[in-house]
Amino acid sequence: MLAAWKTLLHRLSLALFDELAPITPDSFATAPRISSARRRLHFSLIGFGKDGGALFVLLGLPPAETRAKTKGKAA
């Protein structure tokens, strides 16, 4: 149930953002700021960053899992 609610929150938040801050041909000057803000919102909603961590704590969710960093290049 909680996972479904979190998914719905994520989907609706991004839909509202896209509705209220659309990137249009007229928004050329602000497009980088808008896309950066949308990216920050997305990562916060999946639990990453300071805001995402605080959101997950508030909602009682476990911290987001990160991939282990690997050193060197893949063969």
Secondary structure, DSSP 4 states (H G I P E B T S, - for coil): -HHHHHHHHHHHHHHHHHHHS---GGGTTTHHHHHHHHHHHHHHHTT-HHHHHHHHHHHTPPPPP-PPP--S---
